[in-house]
Amino acid sequence: MGFVFSKSVNDSLKAQQEFMAMNSRLQLERQLLMQNQMRERQTAMQIAWTREFLKYFGTFFGLAAAGLTAGAIKKKNPRLLLPIVPLGFVFAYQYDMGYGTLLQRMKGEAENIMDTQSTLLELPKGQLTYEGLEKIRRAQSKFYIEK
């Protein structure tokens, strides 16, 4: 009789362990999906911000270039055209960020760094561990009770 009961408990325990493992995996998958969705949304917001900024900066750059060119012609002073050069670089960068391939090039460079220069990615004092975090928490906590 005890053997039948024990077998039933073992089967129930095994089924519960499988359920917990499946539930844990499902929770991890959901967390990964959520993190990826948040990353995609943040990246989309960054691109949208860049495109919106480009509209305003493009208008400023166009008006400044026209005004500086007119001033240089009118005063016969080509030095008035010098501010167009750095403004042009900023405009080109913003355009590349919003509509060009800058993000793809950055992604490629990041992948290259991860593949060939992974030592640059190491955290100071190494990777965080549960034990290290607990040690810090205990040191900072005013309510910690030692068991």
VMD Tcl script that builds the backbone (N, CA, C; Angstrom):
set m [mol new atoms 441]
animate dup $m
set s [atomselect $m all]
$s set {name element resname resid chain x y z} {
  {N N MET 1 A 0.831 -1.180 0.000}
  {CA C MET 1 A 0.000 0.000 0.000}
  {C C MET 1 A 0.879 1.248 0.000}
  {N N GLY 2 A 1.933 1.245 0.802}
  {CA C GLY 2 A 2.826 2.397 0.872}
  {C C GLY 2 A 3.528 2.622 -0.447}
  {N N PHE 3 A 3.836 1.520 -1.162}
  {CA C PHE 3 A 4.506 1.640 -2.447}
  {C C PHE 3 A 3.619 2.335 -3.473}
  {N N VAL 4 A 2.350 2.009 -3.507}
  {CA C VAL 4 A 1.403 2.623 -4.439}
  {C C VAL 4 A 1.267 4.108 -4.136}
  {N N PHE 5 A 1.150 4.411 -2.852}
  {CA C PHE 5 A 1.040 5.811 -2.442}
  {C C PHE 5 A 2.311 6.583 -2.800}
  {N N SER 6 A 3.468 5.959 -2.540}
  {CA C SER 6 A 4.755 6.574 -2.837}
  {C C SER 6 A 4.903 6.801 -4.340}
  {N N LYS 7 A 4.489 5.845 -5.144}
  {CA C LYS 7 A 4.568 5.968 -6.601}
  {C C LYS 7 A 3.668 7.102 -7.078}
  {N N SER 8 A 2.499 7.212 -6.504}
  {CA C SER 8 A 1.566 8.276 -6.858}
  {C C SER 8 A 2.149 9.649 -6.505}
  {N N VAL 9 A 2.764 9.747 -5.335}
  {CA C VAL 9 A 3.373 11.009 -4.907}
  {C C VAL 9 A 4.542 11.361 -5.819}
  {N N ASN 10 A 5.359 10.343 -6.147}
  {CA C ASN 10 A 6.495 10.579 -7.046}
  {C C ASN 10 A 6.025 11.048 -8.422}
  {N N ASP 11 A 4.970 10.416 -8.940}
  {CA C ASP 11 A 4.437 10.838 -10.240}
  {C C ASP 11 A 3.897 12.263 -10.172}
  {N N SER 12 A 3.202 12.545 -9.090}
  {CA C SER 12 A 2.660 13.894 -8.911}
  {C C SER 12 A 3.788 14.918 -8.791}
  {N N LEU 13 A 4.824 14.577 -8.036}
  {CA C LEU 13 A 5.973 15.470 -7.863}
  {C C LEU 13 A 6.686 15.691 -9.196}
  {N N LYS 14 A 6.851 14.622 -9.958}
  {CA C LYS 14 A 7.504 14.726 -11.262}
  {C C LYS 14 A 6.685 15.614 -12.197}
  {N N ALA 15 A 5.370 15.447 -12.207}
  {CA C ALA 15 A 4.498 16.267 -13.046}
  {C C ALA 15 A 4.566 17.738 -12.622}
  {N N GLN 16 A 4.628 17.950 -11.302}
  {CA C GLN 16 A 4.716 19.333 -10.816}
  {C C GLN 16 A 6.056 19.956 -11.187}
  {N N GLN 17 A 7.128 19.185 -11.113}
  {CA C GLN 17 A 8.446 19.695 -11.499}
  {C C GLN 17 A 8.479 20.043 -12.984}
  {N N GLU 18 A 7.878 19.189 -13.814}
  {CA C GLU 18 A 7.813 19.469 -15.247}
  {C C GLU 18 A 7.000 20.739 -15.515}
  {N N PHE 19 A 5.894 20.873 -14.795}
  {CA C PHE 19 A 5.066 22.072 -14.939}
  {C C PHE 19 A 5.844 23.314 -14.535}
  {N N MET 20 A 6.588 23.236 -13.419}
  {CA C MET 20 A 7.370 24.385 -12.958}
  {C C MET 20 A 8.474 24.733 -13.956}
  {N N ALA 21 A 9.106 23.722 -14.518}
  {CA C ALA 21 A 10.157 23.977 -15.510}
  {C C ALA 21 A 9.567 24.633 -16.759}
  {N N MET 22 A 8.416 24.130 -17.208}
  {CA C MET 22 A 7.763 24.708 -18.369}
  {C C MET 22 A 7.319 26.148 -18.075}
  {N N ASN 23 A 6.781 26.370 -16.884}
  {CA C ASN 23 A 6.333 27.695 -16.485}
  {C C ASN 23 A 7.516 28.664 -16.403}
  {N N SER 24 A 8.630 28.177 -15.866}
  {CA C SER 24 A 9.837 29.000 -15.775}
  {C C SER 24 A 10.342 29.365 -17.165}
  {N N ARG 25 A 10.338 28.411 -18.066}
  {CA C ARG 25 A 10.773 28.667 -19.442}
  {C C ARG 25 A 9.846 29.672 -20.127}
  {N N LEU 26 A 8.555 29.502 -19.920}
  {CA C LEU 26 A 7.580 30.417 -20.496}
  {C C LEU 26 A 7.781 31.837 -19.954}
  {N N GLN 27 A 8.038 31.964 -18.672}
  {CA C GLN 27 A 8.272 33.273 -18.062}
  {C C GLN 27 A 9.544 33.906 -18.636}
  {N N LEU 28 A 10.599 33.122 -18.808}
  {CA C LEU 28 A 11.840 33.629 -19.385}
  {C C LEU 28 A 11.618 34.088 -20.826}
  {N N GLU 29 A 10.883 33.296 -21.605}
  {CA C GLU 29 A 10.587 33.683 -22.986}
  {C C GLU 29 A 9.812 34.996 -23.028}
  {N N ARG 30 A 8.848 35.146 -22.135}
  {CA C ARG 30 A 8.073 36.387 -22.080}
  {C C ARG 30 A 8.956 37.577 -21.709}
  {N N GLN 31 A 9.858 37.370 -20.750}
  {CA C GLN 31 A 10.764 38.451 -20.362}
  {C C GLN 31 A 11.667 38.849 -21.523}
  {N N LEU 32 A 12.189 37.858 -22.243}
  {CA C LEU 32 A 13.044 38.157 -23.394}
  {C C LEU 32 A 12.266 38.902 -24.478}
  {N N LEU 33 A 11.048 38.468 -24.735}
  {CA C LEU 33 A 10.214 39.154 -25.720}
  {C C LEU 33 A 9.916 40.585 -25.287}
  {N N MET 34 A 9.616 40.763 -24.007}
  {CA C MET 34 A 9.313 42.098 -23.504}
  {C C MET 34 A 10.543 43.002 -23.617}
  {N N GLN 35 A 11.712 42.498 -23.236}
  {CA C GLN 35 A 12.930 43.294 -23.338}
  {C C GLN 35 A 13.214 43.669 -24.786}
  {N N ASN 36 A 13.008 42.739 -25.697}
  {CA C ASN 36 A 13.240 43.032 -27.105}
  {C C ASN 36 A 12.239 44.059 -27.622}
  {N N GLN 37 A 10.987 43.943 -27.206}
  {CA C GLN 37 A 9.974 44.926 -27.610}
  {C C GLN 37 A 10.342 46.317 -27.092}
  {N N MET 38 A 10.796 46.401 -25.864}
  {CA C MET 38 A 11.196 47.697 -25.297}
  {C C MET 38 A 12.394 48.263 -26.047}
  {N N ARG 39 A 13.362 47.421 -26.386}
  {CA C ARG 39 A 14.525 47.875 -27.147}
  {C C ARG 39 A 14.110 48.388 -28.516}
  {N N GLU 40 A 13.225 47.651 -29.185}
  {CA C GLU 40 A 12.757 48.076 -30.503}
  {C C GLU 40 A 11.999 49.401 -30.415}
  {N N ARG 41 A 11.186 49.555 -29.398}
  {CA C ARG 41 A 10.431 50.799 -29.237}
  {C C ARG 41 A 11.364 51.973 -28.942}
  {N N GLN 42 A 12.374 51.742 -28.107}
  {CA C GLN 42 A 13.327 52.814 -27.816}
  {C C GLN 42 A 14.117 53.197 -29.056}
  {N N THR 43 A 14.520 52.211 -29.846}
  {CA C THR 43 A 15.249 52.493 -31.078}
  {C C THR 43 A 14.360 53.242 -32.059}
  {N N ALA 44 A 13.110 52.827 -32.172}
  {CA C ALA 44 A 12.170 53.524 -33.056}
  {C C ALA 44 A 11.976 54.970 -32.613}
  {N N MET 45 A 11.895 55.188 -31.303}
  {CA C MET 45 A 11.763 56.562 -30.796}
  {C C MET 45 A 13.015 57.379 -31.106}
  {N N GLN 46 A 14.180 56.768 -31.001}
  {CA C GLN 46 A 15.423 57.475 -31.304}
  {C C GLN 46 A 15.466 57.870 -32.786}
  {N N ILE 47 A 15.081 56.968 -33.659}
  {CA C ILE 47 A 15.068 57.271 -35.093}
  {C C ILE 47 A 14.035 58.350 -35.382}
  {N N ALA 48 A 12.855 58.242 -34.778}
  {CA C ALA 48 A 11.815 59.259 -34.987}
  {C C ALA 48 A 12.279 60.621 -34.490}
  {N N TRP 49 A 12.942 60.646 -33.334}
  {CA C TRP 49 A 13.464 61.914 -32.807}
  {C C TRP 49 A 14.492 62.508 -33.761}
  {N N THR 50 A 15.370 61.671 -34.277}
  {CA C THR 50 A 16.388 62.147 -35.217}
  {C C THR 50 A 15.743 62.722 -36.474}
  {N N ARG 51 A 14.730 62.045 -36.978}
  {CA C ARG 51 A 14.060 62.539 -38.184}
  {C C ARG 51 A 13.350 63.863 -37.920}
  {N N GLU 52 A 12.731 63.982 -36.754}
  {CA C GLU 52 A 12.059 65.232 -36.402}
  {C C GLU 52 A 13.081 66.355 -36.225}
  {N N PHE 53 A 14.181 66.066 -35.549}
  {CA C PHE 53 A 15.246 67.056 -35.371}
  {C C PHE 53 A 15.803 67.483 -36.720}
  {N N LEU 54 A 15.924 66.516 -37.640}
  {CA C LEU 54 A 16.466 66.813 -38.958}
  {C C LEU 54 A 15.594 67.820 -39.704}
  {N N LYS 55 A 14.301 67.759 -39.526}
  {CA C LYS 55 A 13.410 68.722 -40.181}
  {C C LYS 55 A 13.735 70.141 -39.723}
  {N N TYR 56 A 13.867 70.320 -38.429}
  {CA C TYR 56 A 14.162 71.655 -37.906}
  {C C TYR 56 A 15.586 72.085 -38.249}
  {N N PHE 57 A 16.534 71.183 -38.059}
  {CA C PHE 57 A 17.920 71.539 -38.338}
  {C C PHE 57 A 18.125 71.754 -39.832}
  {N N GLY 58 A 17.447 70.977 -40.659}
  {CA C GLY 58 A 17.545 71.151 -42.109}
  {C C GLY 58 A 17.039 72.516 -42.529}
  {N N THR 59 A 15.950 72.959 -41.932}
  {CA C THR 59 A 15.420 74.296 -42.213}
  {C C THR 59 A 16.422 75.359 -41.782}
  {N N PHE 60 A 16.972 75.200 -40.574}
  {CA C PHE 60 A 17.975 76.146 -40.088}
  {C C PHE 60 A 19.199 76.144 -40.999}
  {N N PHE 61 A 19.663 74.974 -41.364}
  {CA C PHE 61 A 20.850 74.866 -42.211}
  {C C PHE 61 A 20.604 75.514 -43.566}
  {N N GLY 62 A 19.453 75.263 -44.153}
  {CA C GLY 62 A 19.127 75.863 -45.445}
  {C C GLY 62 A 19.077 77.382 -45.385}
  {N N LEU 63 A 18.400 77.900 -44.362}
  {CA C LEU 63 A 18.326 79.362 -44.210}
  {C C LEU 63 A 19.699 79.961 -43.913}
  {N N ALA 64 A 20.473 79.293 -43.052}
  {CA C ALA 64 A 21.816 79.798 -42.725}
  {C C ALA 64 A 22.713 79.765 -43.953}
  {N N ALA 65 A 22.659 78.685 -44.729}
  {CA C ALA 65 A 23.490 78.590 -45.931}
  {C C ALA 65 A 23.102 79.666 -46.941}
  {N N ALA 66 A 21.805 79.878 -47.128}
  {CA C ALA 66 A 21.361 80.902 -48.068}
  {C C ALA 66 A 21.780 82.291 -47.580}
  {N N GLY 67 A 21.569 82.548 -46.291}
  {CA C GLY 67 A 21.936 83.858 -45.740}
  {C C GLY 67 A 23.430 84.099 -45.775}
  {N N LEU 68 A 24.206 83.108 -45.406}
  {CA C LEU 68 A 25.666 83.265 -45.425}
  {C C LEU 68 A 26.197 83.416 -46.845}
  {N N THR 69 A 25.605 82.684 -47.781}
  {CA C THR 69 A 26.028 82.808 -49.179}
  {C C THR 69 A 25.693 84.199 -49.704}
  {N N ALA 70 A 24.484 84.670 -49.409}
  {CA C ALA 70 A 24.097 86.014 -49.855}
  {C C ALA 70 A 25.005 87.067 -49.220}
  {N N GLY 71 A 25.311 86.903 -47.939}
  {CA C GLY 71 A 26.200 87.855 -47.265}
  {C C GLY 71 A 27.600 87.824 -47.835}
  {N N ALA 72 A 28.089 86.625 -48.161}
  {CA C ALA 72 A 29.431 86.510 -48.727}
  {C C ALA 72 A 29.507 87.162 -50.103}
  {N N ILE 73 A 28.462 87.022 -50.892}
  {CA C ILE 73 A 28.443 87.631 -52.224}
  {C C ILE 73 A 28.314 89.140 -52.094}
  {N N LYS 74 A 27.414 89.569 -51.235}
  {CA C LYS 74 A 27.163 91.003 -51.074}
  {C C LYS 74 A 28.383 91.733 -50.514}
  {N N LYS 75 A 29.042 91.146 -49.514}
  {CA C LYS 75 A 30.192 91.805 -48.895}
  {C C LYS 75 A 31.511 91.401 -49.548}
  {N N LYS 76 A 31.423 90.480 -50.504}
  {CA C LYS 76 A 32.612 89.968 -51.193}
  {C C LYS 76 A 33.643 89.446 -50.185}
  {N N ASN 77 A 33.136 88.680 -49.233}
  {CA C ASN 77 A 33.971 88.120 -48.179}
  {C C ASN 77 A 33.675 86.612 -48.076}
  {N N PRO 78 A 34.513 85.758 -48.674}
  {CA C PRO 78 A 34.242 84.309 -48.662}
  {C C PRO 78 A 34.362 83.663 -47.278}
  {N N ARG 79 A 34.952 84.364 -46.312}
  {CA C ARG 79 A 35.055 83.803 -44.969}
  {C C ARG 79 A 33.677 83.616 -44.333}
  {N N LEU 80 A 32.689 84.325 -44.806}
  {CA C LEU 80 A 31.339 84.151 -44.269}
  {C C LEU 80 A 30.758 82.772 -44.593}
  {N N LEU 81 A 31.366 82.065 -45.532}
  {CA C LEU 81 A 30.894 80.726 -45.888}
  {C C LEU 81 A 31.449 79.639 -44.964}
  {N N LEU 82 A 32.428 79.958 -44.134}
  {CA C LEU 82 A 33.068 78.959 -43.275}
  {C C LEU 82 A 32.099 78.242 -42.325}
  {N N PRO 83 A 31.125 78.895 -41.716}
  {CA C PRO 83 A 30.215 78.156 -40.818}
  {C C PRO 83 A 29.395 77.079 -41.521}
  {N N ILE 84 A 29.305 77.155 -42.831}
  {CA C ILE 84 A 28.537 76.143 -43.562}
  {C C ILE 84 A 29.208 74.773 -43.453}
  {N N VAL 85 A 30.540 74.743 -43.348}
  {CA C VAL 85 A 31.256 73.457 -43.307}
  {C C VAL 85 A 30.876 72.634 -42.071}
  {N N PRO 86 A 31.040 73.144 -40.843}
  {CA C PRO 86 A 30.648 72.301 -39.703}
  {C C PRO 86 A 29.141 72.036 -39.654}
  {N N LEU 87 A 28.344 73.012 -40.058}
  {CA C LEU 87 A 26.897 72.783 -40.090}
  {C C LEU 87 A 26.552 71.685 -41.094}
  {N N GLY 88 A 27.301 71.644 -42.178}
  {CA C GLY 88 A 27.092 70.591 -43.179}
  {C C GLY 88 A 27.410 69.210 -42.625}
  {N N PHE 89 A 28.465 69.108 -41.824}
  {CA C PHE 89 A 28.796 67.826 -41.205}
  {C C PHE 89 A 27.701 67.383 -40.242}
  {N N VAL 90 A 27.198 68.297 -39.446}
  {CA C VAL 90 A 26.123 67.959 -38.510}
  {C C VAL 90 A 24.881 67.533 -39.283}
  {N N PHE 91 A 24.562 68.259 -40.341}
  {CA C PHE 91 A 23.391 67.917 -41.161}
  {C C PHE 91 A 23.565 66.528 -41.782}
  {N N ALA 92 A 24.757 66.251 -42.325}
  {CA C ALA 92 A 25.003 64.944 -42.952}
  {C C ALA 92 A 24.884 63.817 -41.923}
  {N N TYR 93 A 25.413 64.036 -40.719}
  {CA C TYR 93 A 25.322 63.014 -39.674}
  {C C TYR 93 A 23.863 62.760 -39.299}
  {N N GLN 94 A 23.107 63.819 -39.087}
  {CA C GLN 94 A 21.698 63.661 -38.711}
  {C C GLN 94 A 20.910 62.973 -39.829}
  {N N TYR 95 A 21.195 63.320 -41.070}
  {CA C TYR 95 A 20.511 62.680 -42.198}
  {C C TYR 95 A 20.852 61.193 -42.234}
  {N N ASP 96 A 22.134 60.874 -42.065}
  {CA C ASP 96 A 22.571 59.483 -42.089}
  {C C ASP 96 A 21.934 58.701 -40.948}
  {N N MET 97 A 21.796 59.332 -39.804}
  {CA C MET 97 A 21.179 58.670 -38.649}
  {C C MET 97 A 19.690 58.428 -38.896}
  {N N GLY 98 A 19.005 59.394 -39.469}
  {CA C GLY 98 A 17.563 59.281 -39.646}
  {C C GLY 98 A 17.127 58.507 -40.869}
  {N N TYR 99 A 17.863 58.640 -41.959}
  {CA C TYR 99 A 17.420 58.037 -43.223}
  {C C TYR 99 A 18.479 57.172 -43.894}
  {N N GLY 100 A 19.692 57.225 -43.427}
  {CA C GLY 100 A 20.788 56.502 -44.072}
  {C C GLY 100 A 21.077 55.163 -43.432}
  {N N THR 101 A 22.322 54.748 -43.544}
  {CA C THR 101 A 22.728 53.425 -43.087}
  {C C THR 101 A 23.573 53.471 -41.819}
  {N N LEU 102 A 23.556 54.588 -41.105}
  {CA C LEU 102 A 24.387 54.715 -39.914}
  {C C LEU 102 A 24.083 53.626 -38.892}
  {N N LEU 103 A 22.819 53.355 -38.637}
  {CA C LEU 103 A 22.472 52.345 -37.632}
  {C C LEU 103 A 22.947 50.953 -38.035}
  {N N GLN 104 A 22.878 50.624 -39.335}
  {CA C GLN 104 A 23.375 49.322 -39.791}
  {C C GLN 104 A 24.890 49.248 -39.627}
  {N N ARG 105 A 25.595 50.350 -39.929}
  {CA C ARG 105 A 27.054 50.359 -39.768}
  {C C ARG 105 A 27.434 50.258 -38.296}
  {N N MET 106 A 26.682 50.948 -37.431}
  {CA C MET 106 A 26.953 50.863 -35.994}
  {C C MET 106 A 26.708 49.439 -35.496}
  {N N LYS 107 A 25.645 48.807 -35.972}
  {CA C LYS 107 A 25.342 47.434 -35.571}
  {C C LYS 107 A 26.458 46.497 -36.014}
  {N N GLY 108 A 26.935 46.676 -37.230}
  {CA C GLY 108 A 28.038 45.847 -37.730}
  {C C GLY 108 A 29.301 46.038 -36.908}
  {N N GLU 109 A 29.612 47.276 -36.557}
  {CA C GLU 109 A 30.796 47.545 -35.743}
  {C C GLU 109 A 30.632 46.959 -34.340}
  {N N ALA 110 A 29.430 47.054 -33.787}
  {CA C ALA 110 A 29.178 46.477 -32.462}
  {C C ALA 110 A 29.356 44.959 -32.496}
  {N N GLU 111 A 28.864 44.315 -33.548}
  {CA C GLU 111 A 29.042 42.868 -33.679}
  {C C GLU 111 A 30.521 42.515 -33.816}
  {N N ASN 112 A 31.262 43.332 -34.560}
  {CA C ASN 112 A 32.696 43.114 -34.705}
  {C C ASN 112 A 33.402 43.230 -33.357}
  {N N ILE 113 A 33.050 44.224 -32.568}
  {CA C ILE 113 A 33.649 44.396 -31.244}
  {C C ILE 113 A 33.328 43.191 -30.362}
  {N N MET 114 A 32.084 42.731 -30.409}
  {CA C MET 114 A 31.696 41.580 -29.583}
  {C C MET 114 A 32.448 40.317 -30.007}
  {N N ASP 115 A 32.704 40.182 -31.314}
  {CA C ASP 115 A 33.381 38.984 -31.809}
  {C C ASP 115 A 34.890 39.030 -31.603}
  {N N THR 116 A 35.515 40.177 -31.821}
  {CA C THR 116 A 36.977 40.233 -31.841}
  {C C THR 116 A 37.608 40.962 -30.662}
  {N N GLN 117 A 36.852 41.778 -29.957}
  {CA C GLN 117 A 37.412 42.559 -28.861}
  {C C GLN 117 A 36.541 42.446 -27.611}
  {N N SER 118 A 36.155 41.251 -27.278}
  {CA C SER 118 A 35.218 41.050 -26.166}
  {C C SER 118 A 35.798 41.492 -24.819}
  {N N THR 119 A 37.103 41.592 -24.705}
  {CA C THR 119 A 37.687 42.033 -23.436}
  {C C THR 119 A 37.308 43.480 -23.120}
  {N N LEU 120 A 36.986 44.265 -24.144}
  {CA C LEU 120 A 36.564 45.646 -23.911}
  {C C LEU 120 A 35.202 45.722 -23.236}
  {N N LEU 121 A 34.456 44.636 -23.289}
  {CA C LEU 121 A 33.091 44.627 -22.760}
  {C C LEU 121 A 33.015 44.156 -21.310}
  {N N GLU 122 A 34.135 43.743 -20.748}
  {CA C GLU 122 A 34.127 43.243 -19.380}
  {C C GLU 122 A 33.848 44.378 -18.398}
  {N N LEU 123 A 33.044 44.058 -17.395}
  {CA C LEU 123 A 32.691 45.036 -16.370}
  {C C LEU 123 A 33.832 45.207 -15.377}
  {N N PRO 124 A 33.980 46.401 -14.822}
  {CA C PRO 124 A 34.969 46.563 -13.757}
  {C C PRO 124 A 34.595 45.660 -12.575}
  {N N LYS 125 A 35.570 45.038 -11.975}
  {CA C LYS 125 A 35.383 44.103 -10.857}
  {C C LYS 125 A 34.609 42.850 -11.266}
  {N N GLY 126 A 34.506 42.573 -12.547}
  {CA C GLY 126 A 33.868 41.347 -13.014}
  {C C GLY 126 A 32.354 41.433 -13.064}
  {N N GLN 127 A 31.751 40.301 -13.447}
  {CA C GLN 127 A 30.308 40.228 -13.593}
  {C C GLN 127 A 29.623 40.196 -12.233}
  {N N LEU 128 A 28.446 40.780 -12.159}
  {CA C LEU 128 A 27.668 40.762 -10.922}
  {C C LEU 128 A 27.214 39.343 -10.618}
  {N N THR 129 A 27.241 39.004 -9.345}
  {CA C THR 129 A 26.739 37.707 -8.901}
  {C C THR 129 A 25.716 37.924 -7.798}
  {N N TYR 130 A 24.938 36.907 -7.558}
  {CA C TYR 130 A 23.941 36.983 -6.497}
  {C C TYR 130 A 24.617 37.202 -5.153}
  {N N GLU 131 A 25.700 36.481 -4.926}
  {CA C GLU 131 A 26.406 36.600 -3.651}
  {C C GLU 131 A 26.954 38.009 -3.462}
  {N N GLY 132 A 27.525 38.582 -4.530}
  {CA C GLY 132 A 28.050 39.936 -4.441}
  {C C GLY 132 A 26.969 40.959 -4.159}
  {N N LEU 133 A 25.825 40.801 -4.810}
  {CA C LEU 133 A 24.706 41.709 -4.565}
  {C C LEU 133 A 24.171 41.570 -3.143}
  {N N GLU 134 A 24.105 40.345 -2.660}
  {CA C GLU 134 A 23.637 40.120 -1.287}
  {C C GLU 134 A 24.590 40.756 -0.281}
  {N N LYS 135 A 25.885 40.658 -0.541}
  {CA C LYS 135 A 26.873 41.263 0.350}
  {C C LYS 135 A 26.683 42.779 0.408}
  {N N ILE 136 A 26.472 43.398 -0.748}
  {CA C ILE 136 A 26.240 44.845 -0.803}
  {C C ILE 136 A 24.927 45.200 -0.116}
  {N N ARG 137 A 23.888 44.398 -0.374}
  {CA C ARG 137 A 22.587 44.665 0.230}
  {C C ARG 137 A 22.662 44.588 1.751}
  {N N ARG 138 A 23.345 43.571 2.247}
  {CA C ARG 138 A 23.478 43.421 3.696}
  {C C ARG 138 A 24.253 44.589 4.299}
  {N N ALA 139 A 25.286 45.045 3.598}
  {CA C ALA 139 A 26.097 46.155 4.109}
  {C C ALA 139 A 25.295 47.449 4.144}
  {N N GLN 140 A 24.361 47.624 3.212}
  {CA C GLN 140 A 23.604 48.869 3.136}
  {C C GLN 140 A 22.284 48.805 3.894}
  {N N SER 141 A 21.810 47.621 4.187}
  {CA C SER 141 A 20.498 47.478 4.810}
  {C C SER 141 A 20.567 47.760 6.300}
  {N N LYS 142 A 19.592 48.520 6.757}
  {CA C LYS 142 A 19.471 48.813 8.183}
  {C C LYS 142 A 18.584 47.781 8.878}
  {N N PHE 143 A 17.881 46.986 8.084}
  {CA C PHE 143 A 16.904 46.059 8.641}
  {C C PHE 143 A 17.337 44.610 8.524}
  {N N TYR 144 A 18.578 44.378 8.119}
  {CA C TYR 144 A 19.034 42.999 7.928}
  {C C TYR 144 A 19.128 42.287 9.258}
  {N N ILE 145 A 18.537 41.106 9.322}
  {CA C ILE 145 A 18.583 40.280 10.541}
  {C C ILE 145 A 19.337 39.017 10.192}
  {N N GLU 146 A 20.433 38.760 10.871}
  {CA C GLU 146 A 21.240 37.568 10.642}
  {C C GLU 146 A 20.526 36.373 11.249}
  {N N LYS 147 A 20.452 35.287 10.503}
  {CA C LYS 147 A 19.783 34.066 10.999}
  {C C LYS 147 A 20.757 33.189 11.726}
}
mol reanalyze $m
mol bondsrecalc $m
mol representation Tube
mol addrep $m
